[in-house]
């Protein structure tokens, strides 16, 4: 697993929230967001899509888990669709895990990142969410990133 430290800046996002078990259903929401983004001319080579799992399914019933599929948007873009929400991602220091973009590798990464984080001596910043980041150029070569906020 490739690991780097990155200062991620504040980002404004457009997102769709799904409530329920994590997994395959997230793909449907991702496709819905991409379709919206493409229709509105927002999907291109510089696009960054984010996935945010807000809840730990070991602590929250899976049927109540919240997952946001997000698109980073410019500060001046006006969202006019009812099913698209607006939000932001706070900036700060993150440990970025570059991983192969397959269901198996993403699952393995989620199990390995916390032990690795603590082994490296980093402390999780629980005020900010962990982010799955899908940059267009990385998705083309079948990679994605898990960005873990640290102090």
PyMOL commands that set and color helices and strands:
alter all, ss='L'
color gray80, all
select helices_A, chain A and resi 24-39+62-64+103-119+136-140
alter helices_A, ss='H'
color red, helices_A
select strands_A, chain A and resi 2-8+11-19+48-53+66-73+85-89+92-100+131-135+143-149
alter strands_A, ss='S'
color yellow, strands_A
deselect
rebuild
show_as cartoon
